Structures are given as C-alpha cells and as structure tokens.
Amino acid sequence: MHFSTLLSIAGFVNLCIAGYTLEDDFTASTFFSLFNFTTENDPTGGYVNYVSQSEAQGAGMINTNNGQVYMGVDHNNVASGRGRSSLRLESFKTYNHALVVLDLANMPGGICGTWPAFWMFNNPWPNMGEIDIIEGVNDQASNSMTLHTTDGCIITPPAKSFLGTQGTPDCNVDSPTQAANAGCGFSNNNSTSYGTGFNSNGGGVYAMEWTSSAISIWFFPRNNIPSDVLGAAPNPAGWGTPTSLFQGNCNIDQHFTNLKIVFDNTFCGSWAGAVWGGNCAAQHGGSCNAFVQNTPSAFQNAFWSVNALKVYTAGSTSSTTANPADTAASQPIPVAPLVASPVAPESTTTSVTTVPPVTVIAPAVTVIANAAVAAPTPTTLVAQPSPVSASESSEEFLTFDDFGSGSPGIPVGSEGKAKRRRRHLDSHRLGAKGHS
C-alpha cells in the first residue's frame, strides 16, 4: 500500500466524510460487557457448541491478559453433543455508517475444520444487510470479503479502484444469475491477509468504511499500517487504494441498516464441512466433524487476539443499543464472501454517488460509524481526489468455480468449490434463529 500517493482517476472523485471522531473504543477492560454471548444452535449447521460468558470464563476460553482480548475454543476435550465449544459474540450496539478498525495479533483461520468470521449484520436477514470483513474456512490462505442483501444492489466499481480480485457482482442472496446466497465479493490474494500467513506475520489491521456512497475494506500487514488508523481522527482518504470497493448500482443506505458487530468461530457446517477435501481430507480423514470432535489439540491456535477495536463516526450521529434480552433471541448468519463466476429493510433512501471511498486498517479494531438516529443530522461531505496506489497490486487473481449445490462463493485454494451459501438461504427461509 502507498499511503502518500494520491492519483486522481478521470471522471472519478472520492467523497470522504469530514471529521471522523471516536464513537466506541472496545478496550480490554470493557470488551466483553459490550457483547452478547449467543448460545443458540449454530444457524450455519456447524459442529459447534456456543457457550455463555460464564461458561467461557470457567473453561479458560476468554481473557484480557496484557491488554489483549483473547477469544478461543475448547482445545482440551473430545467434543460431544452439539460439537466443540466455541464463541459467538454480537455487539449490543448497532451502527449506521461507520469506520470500523480492528487490530488483530492472531485469528483462528488456516486450520482444517475452522470457519471464523468478523462481520456485521442484523435481523431480519438479509433485509438489514450483511458485511463480511474477515472470513474463510479450513486451510484457506487469503481473506474473503462479501456483502449480502435483498434485490437491487449490484457492485460495479471503477477499474483500478481496488486491489483485490472481484467475484460475483450481485449482492442479492436470491440472484437468478448466481449460486444461492453468493452475494457480491472480493478476495484478497495477499497470503498474509488470513490464517496461518496472517498469524506468522504478526497479524495486522482491517479497516472497513461504510458511507452512503460505498463500503470499502482495507487490509494492512503489521509492517505497513498507516499512523492515523487508530488515532483520534483517522482519515481514510490517505490510506491508498482499498482491497475491496463495494460501489455501483446500489443504494447503500437502503440495503444496510442498524448492523451489529460479530465475532464467531464455528466448525465444519455448510461451508467448511461442504468443501472438506484436498489437504484437509488427505491429512485428517474423510470427515470434518470426526476430526473436529476427536482432535482437540489441533485447535489450540484457533483464537482471536484483539489488540484494538474502535468505531468512529462522522457528524452528529448516534447508534442504538440493543436490549440484551432482545439480542439473545437473534441469531445472525455469517456469510461466505465472493464467488467469482465465469461468467431490504426499507429505510430512508439516500442518493448514491458513484465514488470509491478509501479506508485503512490499523492495529486494533477501529470503527467509524454513523449510527441510527431518530432525527438524522446532515453530514458534511468534502470532495477529495481518490487516493490510488502508485503501483497496482501484482497479486495473482483467484478464480471461483460454479458453486452448484452449495455455499457462498469464496476462494478456498486447493479445496475447490465453496459450498456454503445454501445454508444461509435454507436457514433463513425456515425462520431459523429469528431470520425470515
């Protein structure tokens, strides 16, 4: 990434919201009090037993030692019942427009059987929209980023406005031209963006900027993080070209509303289990569930280690806080990102400007958000040239197969087709976990 180079693209301007300020700082001392520990059955069909905060504390699955937030899984016992004990945390607070910055030292990905995700959503799904910032399965080597919506949101970003590889363009989970629930997405072909490569490189920062004109995601490796990302007034305009730019024929404000922040780590299920094969099957046998059940030591490193998570907002906006009792009944469904093919709840409609916003990710999670407001205050927009990296990424593009009977289209390396999308549609249509 080149943070100092700002190149204007013909006919293309980037609108940046002026004056981002810190809305929420999820510090280690208060982190777990800001999330609901959901314990319902996994809506994605995973072999997982989501536990409560008290159970997680007693089992040593969470702690805040040395100022870092640790969220792990049971790696000591043979699993039984619903599956291996793990965590699914959903923020009580919801956001409308935000700059979310997450600094991670470690993520659970890159291990056979795992399916971790850091994302945003709310019920009813997909009417409220879904933003998958970090997601992958098994020994996947790079990150997948995806949006899921109702009909009417198609992503067509300008050329050279993003560094990743674009997959399917239609965010509609019922798109007739894509696999079920494929959504629209991008892959980050940088091998330090996910799982084993990410962890061995000391982690890094993910930043997601959500405005009325676009949703942008940046990834910054540990040695290349902009100095202001976690500061008092981060400025995405100086962060360079984003990894993914979700922009085009899509009214962002209509399709994304009142979203919660979610961390989870499930196992197998309709994505990781559906694409179990390749290296994982060769090394661990033909059953994902059996491997997860009987090999607890394999998941010792399947944990989130959060250095910082911050949410920034612009202008006079505020977010809403959900009642824990209400939140407990709601079960969002994580969605696998992009499918590259060879080939809502209603809210106030806002005009969408076709311009790519830029966002940076730095250590710790920072979120800049414009939360839901009873009487929204106009936000001042400042037009600035769109920063573009002086040199384009030379990363190799990934291709995605037709996902036929399965899941969200996401790059899974040698494992071939990603087949998890169907799970989301089936669960939602059956009314599972509060989804309609």
C-alpha positions as a Python dict, from the first residue, in 0.01 Angstrom:
ca = {
    (1, 'M'): (0, 0, 0),
    (2, 'H'): (123, 351, -76),
    (3, 'F'): (-29, 599, 164),
    (4, 'S'): (130, 919, 33),
    (5, 'T'): (43, 883, -333),
    (6, 'L'): (-285, 1041, -440),
    (7, 'L'): (-373, 997, -804),
    (8, 'S'): (-698, 1120, -950),
    (9, 'I'): (-877, 892, -1191),
    (10, 'A'): (-1053, 1053, -1485),
    (11, 'G'): (-1414, 1129, -1409),
    (12, 'F'): (-1377, 979, -1065),
    (13, 'V'): (-1387, 1153, -728),
    (14, 'N'): (-1383, 1017, -379),
    (15, 'L'): (-1617, 1167, -125),
    (16, 'C'): (-1475, 1147, 225),
    (17, 'I'): (-1676, 1230, 530),
    (18, 'A'): (-1511, 1513, 719),
    (19, 'G'): (-1422, 1481, 1083),
    (20, 'Y'): (-1427, 1120, 1196),
    (21, 'T'): (-1428, 1100, 1575),
    (22, 'L'): (-1415, 805, 1813),
    (23, 'E'): (-1761, 666, 1886),
    (24, 'D'): (-1670, 347, 2073),
    (25, 'D'): (-1342, 205, 2199),
    (26, 'F'): (-1375, -166, 2277),
    (27, 'T'): (-1094, -172, 2532),
    (28, 'A'): (-987, -490, 2706),
    (29, 'S'): (-1138, -374, 3038),
    (30, 'T'): (-1489, -335, 2892),
    (31, 'F'): (-1479, -554, 2582),
    (32, 'F'): (-1693, -848, 2691),
    (33, 'S'): (-1956, -626, 2855),
    (34, 'L'): (-2029, -474, 2513),
    (35, 'F'): (-2119, -807, 2350),
    (36, 'N'): (-2390, -1067, 2387),
    (37, 'F'): (-2264, -1428, 2405),
    (38, 'T'): (-2520, -1616, 2196),
    (39, 'T'): (-2578, -1980, 2288),
    (40, 'E'): (-2838, -2095, 2036),
    (41, 'N'): (-2772, -2369, 1783),
    (42, 'D'): (-2546, -2256, 1501),
    (43, 'P'): (-2768, -2137, 1212),
    (44, 'T'): (-2499, -2249, 963),
    (45, 'G'): (-2520, -2612, 1072),
    (46, 'G'): (-2175, -2615, 1227),
    (47, 'Y'): (-2040, -2881, 1462),
    (48, 'V'): (-2017, -2626, 1742),
    (49, 'N'): (-2142, -2561, 2093),
    (50, 'Y'): (-2166, -2186, 2151),
    (51, 'V'): (-2127, -2116, 2523),
    (52, 'S'): (-2223, -1833, 2758),
    (53, 'Q'): (-1979, -1582, 2902),
    (54, 'S'): (-1969, -1756, 3239),
    (55, 'E'): (-1903, -2094, 3074),
    (56, 'A'): (-1634, -1944, 2854),
    (57, 'Q'): (-1469, -1779, 3156),
    (58, 'G'): (-1473, -2103, 3353),
    (59, 'A'): (-1326, -2301, 3064),
    (60, 'G'): (-1045, -2050, 3002),
    (61, 'M'): (-1183, -1960, 2659),
    (62, 'I'): (-1173, -1584, 2721),
    (63, 'N'): (-938, -1346, 2898),
    (64, 'T'): (-795, -996, 2876),
    (65, 'N'): (-436, -1058, 2981),
    (66, 'N'): (-175, -794, 2895),
    (67, 'G'): (-437, -563, 2748),
    (68, 'Q'): (-524, -806, 2468),
    (69, 'V'): (-864, -968, 2425),
    (70, 'Y'): (-841, -1347, 2388),
    (71, 'M'): (-1135, -1545, 2245),
    (72, 'G'): (-1058, -1911, 2192),
    (73, 'V'): (-1224, -2252, 2174),
    (74, 'D'): (-1207, -2569, 2380),
    (75, 'H'): (-881, -2738, 2281),
    (76, 'N'): (-857, -2983, 2571),
    (77, 'N'): (-1153, -3218, 2544),
    (78, 'V'): (-1307, -3457, 2294),
    (79, 'A'): (-1626, -3287, 2175),
    (80, 'S'): (-1975, -3426, 2219),
    (81, 'G'): (-2336, -3317, 2181),
    (82, 'R'): (-2370, -3011, 1958),
    (83, 'G'): (-1996, -3003, 1890),
    (84, 'R'): (-1675, -2832, 2000),
    (85, 'S'): (-1728, -2546, 2244),
    (86, 'S'): (-1667, -2206, 2090),
    (87, 'L'): (-1787, -1844, 2094),
    (88, 'R'): (-2023, -1621, 1901),
    (89, 'L'): (-2028, -1259, 2019),
    (90, 'E'): (-2271, -996, 1885),
    (91, 'S'): (-2246, -632, 1990),
    (92, 'F'): (-2538, -485, 2181),
    (93, 'K'): (-2491, -160, 1991),
    (94, 'T'): (-2585, -121, 1626),
    (95, 'Y'): (-2441, 119, 1369),
    (96, 'N'): (-2542, 311, 1059),
    (97, 'H'): (-2239, 424, 860),
    (98, 'A'): (-1913, 356, 1035),
    (99, 'L'): (-1541, 332, 1018),
    (100, 'V'): (-1454, 10, 1192),
    (101, 'V'): (-1090, -60, 1266),
    (102, 'L'): (-971, -393, 1403),
    (103, 'D'): (-613, -464, 1505),
    (104, 'L'): (-551, -837, 1543),
    (105, 'A'): (-243, -1021, 1664),
    (106, 'N'): (-397, -1359, 1580),
    (107, 'M'): (-705, -1501, 1407),
    (108, 'P'): (-850, -1857, 1417),
    (109, 'G'): (-822, -1922, 1041),
    (110, 'G'): (-591, -2152, 848),
    (111, 'I'): (-678, -2465, 1048),
    (112, 'C'): (-871, -2754, 896),
    (113, 'G'): (-1228, -2764, 1024),
    (114, 'T'): (-1244, -2397, 1127),
    (115, 'W'): (-1474, -2128, 989),
    (116, 'P'): (-1407, -1794, 1162),
    (117, 'A'): (-1564, -1462, 1072),
    (118, 'F'): (-1556, -1095, 1174),
    (119, 'W'): (-1863, -932, 1026),
    (120, 'M'): (-2171, -710, 1066),
    (121, 'F'): (-2540, -794, 1028),
    (122, 'N'): (-2882, -775, 1190),
    (123, 'N'): (-3224, -937, 1169),
    (124, 'P'): (-3434, -971, 969),
    (125, 'W'): (-3168, -1108, 737),
    (126, 'P'): (-3092, -1022, 460),
    (127, 'N'): (-3317, -715, 471),
    (128, 'M'): (-3080, -529, 703),
    (129, 'G'): (-2774, -627, 500),
    (130, 'E'): (-2455, -815, 587),
    (131, 'I'): (-2091, -707, 562),
    (132, 'D'): (-1830, -984, 590),
    (133, 'I'): (-1495, -820, 668),
    (134, 'I'): (-1288, -1130, 755),
    (135, 'E'): (-1394, -1483, 663),
    (136, 'G'): (-1254, -1814, 544),
    (137, 'V'): (-1256, -2189, 603),
    (138, 'N'): (-1016, -2477, 662),
    (139, 'D'): (-663, -2408, 536),
    (140, 'Q'): (-770, -2117, 314),
    (141, 'A'): (-471, -1887, 260),
    (142, 'S'): (-626, -1544, 190),
    (143, 'N'): (-924, -1342, 310),
    (144, 'S'): (-1270, -1322, 156),
    (145, 'M'): (-1495, -1011, 183),
    (146, 'T'): (-1864, -1023, 90),
    (147, 'L'): (-2193, -833, 108),
    (148, 'H'): (-2538, -993, 124),
    (149, 'T'): (-2860, -804, 56),
    (150, 'T'): (-3208, -820, -91),
    (151, 'D'): (-3269, -744, -460),
    (152, 'G'): (-3137, -423, -613),
    (153, 'C'): (-2771, -399, -515),
    (154, 'I'): (-2513, -470, -785),
    (155, 'I'): (-2146, -381, -744),
    (156, 'T'): (-1963, -229, -1042),
    (157, 'P'): (-1659, -41, -907),
    (158, 'P'): (-1440, 156, -1150),
    (159, 'A'): (-1128, -15, -1279),
    (160, 'K'): (-816, 31, -1068),
    (161, 'S'): (-1025, 141, -767),
    (162, 'F'): (-950, -174, -563),
    (163, 'L'): (-655, -409, -513),
    (164, 'G'): (-831, -743, -463),
    (165, 'T'): (-1000, -974, -711),
    (166, 'Q'): (-1369, -915, -768),
    (167, 'G'): (-1602, -1213, -762),
    (168, 'T'): (-1975, -1215, -825),
    (169, 'P'): (-2128, -865, -857),
    (170, 'D'): (-2489, -915, -743),
    (171, 'C'): (-2528, -878, -364),
    (172, 'N'): (-2883, -1020, -377),
    (173, 'V'): (-2890, -1357, -199),
    (174, 'D'): (-3164, -1467, -441),
    (175, 'S'): (-2988, -1355, -757),
    (176, 'P'): (-3108, -1570, -1050),
    (177, 'T'): (-2767, -1544, -1219),
    (178, 'Q'): (-2550, -1663, -928),
    (179, 'A'): (-2528, -1951, -685),
    (180, 'A'): (-2772, -1926, -394),
    (181, 'N'): (-2664, -1667, -138),
    (182, 'A'): (-2338, -1597, -316),
    (183, 'G'): (-2368, -1223, -265),
    (184, 'C'): (-2109, -985, -407),
    (185, 'G'): (-1748, -1005, -302),
    (186, 'F'): (-1374, -974, -337),
    (187, 'S'): (-1079, -1191, -244),
    (188, 'N'): (-754, -1058, -103),
    (189, 'N'): (-479, -1260, -266),
    (190, 'N'): (-218, -1143, -16),
    (191, 'S'): (-110, -1454, 174),
    (192, 'T'): (-61, -1250, 493),
    (193, 'S'): (-428, -1142, 495),
    (194, 'Y'): (-572, -1454, 657),
    (195, 'G'): (-500, -1755, 874),
    (196, 'T'): (-152, -1902, 903),
    (197, 'G'): (16, -1634, 692),
    (198, 'F'): (-154, -1356, 886),
    (199, 'N'): (-57, -1501, 1224),
    (200, 'S'): (304, -1577, 1132),
    (201, 'N'): (344, -1216, 1014),
    (202, 'G'): (237, -1071, 1349),
    (203, 'G'): (-119, -1004, 1242),
    (204, 'G'): (-234, -673, 1103),
    (205, 'V'): (-520, -426, 1075),
    (206, 'Y'): (-851, -442, 892),
    (207, 'A'): (-1049, -123, 835),
    (208, 'M'): (-1399, -101, 693),
    (209, 'E'): (-1553, 231, 592),
    (210, 'W'): (-1928, 239, 540),
    (211, 'T'): (-2077, 556, 390),
    (212, 'S'): (-2380, 637, 177),
    (213, 'S'): (-2172, 609, -139),
    (214, 'A'): (-1971, 291, -80),
    (215, 'I'): (-1840, 24, 154),
    (216, 'S'): (-1462, -12, 143),
    (217, 'I'): (-1228, -256, 318),
    (218, 'W'): (-852, -216, 367),
    (219, 'F'): (-603, -469, 494),
    (220, 'F'): (-269, -353, 636),
    (221, 'P'): (3, -607, 724),
    (222, 'R'): (178, -547, 1054),
    (223, 'N'): (470, -363, 894),
    (224, 'N'): (259, -133, 675),
    (225, 'I'): (-8, 30, 893),
    (226, 'P'): (-96, 399, 846),
    (227, 'S'): (-9, 603, 1153),
    (228, 'D'): (-357, 754, 1195),
    (229, 'V'): (-567, 441, 1162),
    (230, 'L'): (-628, 404, 1535),
    (231, 'G'): (-576, 767, 1618),
    (232, 'A'): (-815, 1037, 1735),
    (233, 'A'): (-909, 1145, 1382),
    (234, 'P'): (-838, 876, 1121),
    (235, 'N'): (-850, 987, 758),
    (236, 'P'): (-929, 707, 510),
    (237, 'A'): (-853, 943, 222),
    (238, 'G'): (-485, 899, 296),
    (239, 'W'): (-480, 522, 316),
    (240, 'G'): (-443, 440, -50),
    (241, 'T'): (-648, 208, -267),
    (242, 'P'): (-876, -27, -69),
    (243, 'T'): (-860, -403, -107),
    (244, 'S'): (-1231, -410, -188),
    (245, 'L'): (-1468, -137, -302),
    (246, 'F'): (-1840, -215, -293),
    (247, 'Q'): (-1992, 54, -512),
    (248, 'G'): (-2215, 75, -815),
    (249, 'N'): (-2585, 33, -880),
    (250, 'C'): (-2669, 3, -511),
    (251, 'N'): (-2841, 235, -265),
    (252, 'I'): (-2619, 164, 34),
    (253, 'D'): (-2847, 339, 284),
    (254, 'Q'): (-3144, 133, 169),
    (255, 'H'): (-2968, -202, 191),
    (256, 'F'): (-2757, -164, 507),
    (257, 'T'): (-2917, -54, 834),
    (258, 'N'): (-2859, -92, 1209),
    (259, 'L'): (-2583, -352, 1194),
    (260, 'K'): (-2419, -532, 1486),
    (261, 'I'): (-2052, -628, 1507),
    (262, 'V'): (-1994, -1005, 1527),
    (263, 'F'): (-1701, -1234, 1611),
    (264, 'D'): (-1751, -1609, 1575),
    (265, 'N'): (-1567, -1932, 1510),
    (266, 'T'): (-1774, -2228, 1403),
    (267, 'F'): (-1659, -2567, 1269),
    (268, 'C'): (-1743, -2765, 957),
    (269, 'G'): (-2106, -2690, 873),
    (270, 'S'): (-2242, -2582, 537),
    (271, 'W'): (-1919, -2423, 419),
    (272, 'A'): (-1609, -2569, 588),
    (273, 'G'): (-1772, -2910, 600),
    (274, 'A'): (-1907, -2892, 247),
    (275, 'V'): (-1564, -2821, 98),
    (276, 'W'): (-1375, -3058, 324),
    (277, 'G'): (-1126, -3229, 99),
    (278, 'G'): (-788, -3165, -55),
    (279, 'N'): (-512, -3125, 202),
    (280, 'C'): (-751, -3145, 499),
    (281, 'A'): (-906, -3476, 395),
    (282, 'A'): (-567, -3616, 294),
    (283, 'Q'): (-415, -3534, 631),
    (284, 'H'): (-710, -3587, 865),
    (285, 'G'): (-951, -3831, 702),
    (286, 'G'): (-1279, -3801, 520),
    (287, 'S'): (-1496, -3645, 791),
    (288, 'C'): (-1468, -3284, 908),
    (289, 'N'): (-1691, -3349, 1210),
    (290, 'A'): (-1489, -3652, 1320),
    (291, 'F'): (-1163, -3457, 1302),
    (292, 'V'): (-1304, -3164, 1499),
    (293, 'Q'): (-1459, -3395, 1755),
    (294, 'N'): (-1159, -3613, 1828),
    (295, 'T'): (-857, -3386, 1783),
    (296, 'P'): (-884, -3106, 2043),
    (297, 'S'): (-515, -3018, 2032),
    (298, 'A'): (-547, -2916, 1667),
    (299, 'F'): (-741, -2607, 1777),
    (300, 'Q'): (-507, -2462, 2035),
    (301, 'N'): (-426, -2175, 1796),
    (302, 'A'): (-784, -2123, 1679),
    (303, 'F'): (-830, -1799, 1869),
    (304, 'W'): (-887, -1427, 1818),
    (305, 'S'): (-631, -1199, 1982),
    (306, 'V'): (-756, -840, 1963),
    (307, 'N'): (-513, -554, 2018),
    (308, 'A'): (-778, -293, 1950),
    (309, 'L'): (-1125, -246, 1811),
    (310, 'K'): (-1261, 103, 1755),
    (311, 'V'): (-1568, 251, 1593),
    (312, 'Y'): (-1556, 603, 1455),
    (313, 'T'): (-1848, 819, 1350),
    (314, 'A'): (-1879, 1132, 1142),
    (315, 'G'): (-2106, 1426, 1215),
    (316, 'S'): (-2381, 1437, 1475),
    (317, 'T'): (-2492, 1078, 1458),
    (318, 'S'): (-2555, 821, 1723),
    (319, 'S'): (-2606, 450, 1737),
    (320, 'T'): (-2859, 239, 1917),
    (321, 'T'): (-2800, -10, 2193),
    (322, 'A'): (-2996, -332, 2183),
    (323, 'N'): (-3153, -481, 2491),
    (324, 'P'): (-2958, -796, 2588),
    (325, 'A'): (-3285, -981, 2627),
    (326, 'D'): (-3384, -896, 2272),
    (327, 'T'): (-3039, -967, 2132),
    (328, 'A'): (-3023, -1313, 2285),
    (329, 'A'): (-3306, -1429, 2066),
    (330, 'S'): (-3144, -1311, 1745),
    (331, 'Q'): (-2906, -1539, 1556),
    (332, 'P'): (-2727, -1375, 1262),
    (333, 'I'): (-2581, -1594, 999),
    (334, 'P'): (-2225, -1535, 878),
    (335, 'V'): (-2194, -1544, 504),
    (336, 'A'): (-1903, -1658, 298),
    (337, 'P'): (-1778, -1394, 61),
    (338, 'L'): (-1715, -1371, -302),
    (339, 'V'): (-1797, -1603, -577),
    (340, 'A'): (-1620, -1522, -897),
    (341, 'S'): (-1817, -1659, -1180),
    (342, 'P'): (-1701, -1733, -1529),
    (343, 'V'): (-1935, -1553, -1638),
    (344, 'A'): (-3423, -452, 245),
    (345, 'P'): (-3525, -348, 523),
    (346, 'E'): (-3662, -26, 399),
    (347, 'S'): (-3500, 286, 528),
    (348, 'T'): (-3461, 642, 418),
    (349, 'T'): (-3338, 643, 62),
    (350, 'T'): (-3022, 840, 2),
    (351, 'S'): (-2874, 917, -333),
    (352, 'V'): (-2566, 714, -404),
    (353, 'T'): (-2265, 882, -550),
    (354, 'T'): (-2051, 660, -766),
    (355, 'V'): (-1722, 727, -595),
    (356, 'P'): (-1483, 492, -420),
    (357, 'P'): (-1415, 580, -57),
    (358, 'V'): (-1083, 481, 89),
    (359, 'T'): (-1035, 317, 425),
    (360, 'V'): (-736, 190, 619),
    (361, 'I'): (-691, -81, 869),
    (362, 'A'): (-455, -46, 1163),
    (363, 'P'): (-365, -246, 1472),
    (364, 'A'): (-670, -286, 1686),
    (365, 'V'): (-1019, -257, 1560),
    (366, 'T'): (-1143, 89, 1489),
    (367, 'V'): (-1490, 151, 1370),
    (368, 'I'): (-1614, 472, 1232),
    (369, 'A'): (-1985, 472, 1223),
    (370, 'N'): (-2287, 689, 1176),
    (371, 'A'): (-2535, 514, 1397),
    (372, 'A'): (-2909, 507, 1368),
    (373, 'V'): (-3069, 833, 1467),
    (374, 'A'): (-3424, 938, 1531),
    (375, 'A'): (-3363, 1266, 1355),
    (376, 'P'): (-3053, 1235, 1137),
    (377, 'T'): (-2828, 1537, 1113),
    (378, 'P'): (-2692, 1626, 772),
    (379, 'T'): (-2331, 1514, 730),
    (380, 'T'): (-2080, 1741, 568),
    (381, 'L'): (-1905, 1583, 275),
    (382, 'V'): (-1576, 1702, 138),
    (383, 'A'): (-1484, 1601, -212),
    (384, 'Q'): (-1125, 1489, -242),
    (385, 'P'): (-927, 1313, -511),
    (386, 'S'): (-942, 941, -476),
    (387, 'P'): (-611, 813, -342),
    (388, 'V'): (-474, 538, -554),
    (389, 'S'): (-165, 333, -506),
    (390, 'A'): (108, 438, -744),
    (391, 'S'): (156, 82, -843),
    (392, 'E'): (-117, -169, -875),
    (393, 'S'): (-114, -497, -691),
    (394, 'S'): (69, -773, -869),
    (395, 'E'): (-110, -1038, -670),
    (396, 'E'): (-233, -1335, -866),
    (397, 'F'): (-607, -1340, -924),
    (398, 'L'): (-811, -1628, -787),
    (399, 'T'): (-1090, -1785, -979),
    (400, 'F'): (-1401, -1944, -844),
    (401, 'D'): (-1596, -2235, -972),
    (402, 'D'): (-1967, -2265, -1010),
    (403, 'F'): (-2096, -2342, -664),
    (404, 'G'): (-2390, -2552, -764),
    (405, 'S'): (-2535, -2712, -452),
    (406, 'G'): (-2359, -2512, -207),
    (407, 'S'): (-2230, -2228, -19),
    (408, 'P'): (-2107, -1883, -70),
    (409, 'G'): (-1859, -1846, -344),
    (410, 'I'): (-1529, -1798, -177),
    (411, 'P'): (-1177, -1881, -273),
    (412, 'V'): (-1075, -2198, -97),
    (413, 'G'): (-745, -2270, -262),
    (414, 'S'): (-689, -2635, -337),
    (415, 'E'): (-1022, -2730, -187),
    (416, 'G'): (-1204, -2623, -497),
    (417, 'K'): (-1568, -2526, -481),
    (418, 'A'): (-1702, -2332, -182),
    (419, 'K'): (-2038, -2475, -92),
    (420, 'R'): (-2177, -2296, 200),
    (421, 'R'): (-2419, -2038, 68),
    (422, 'R'): (-2717, -2266, 59),
    (423, 'R'): (-2710, -2294, 434),
    (424, 'H'): (-2797, -1930, 479),
    (425, 'L'): (-3094, -1931, 248),
    (426, 'D'): (-3231, -2254, 388),
    (427, 'S'): (-3193, -2140, 748),
    (428, 'H'): (-3347, -1800, 682),
    (429, 'R'): (-3638, -1933, 479),
    (430, 'L'): (-3718, -2179, 753),
    (431, 'G'): (-3725, -1894, 1002),
    (432, 'A'): (-3419, -2018, 1184),
    (433, 'K'): (-3284, -1807, 1467),
    (434, 'G'): (-3503, -1509, 1404),
    (435, 'H'): (-3439, -1482, 1032),
    (436, 'S'): (-3723, -1461, 789),
}
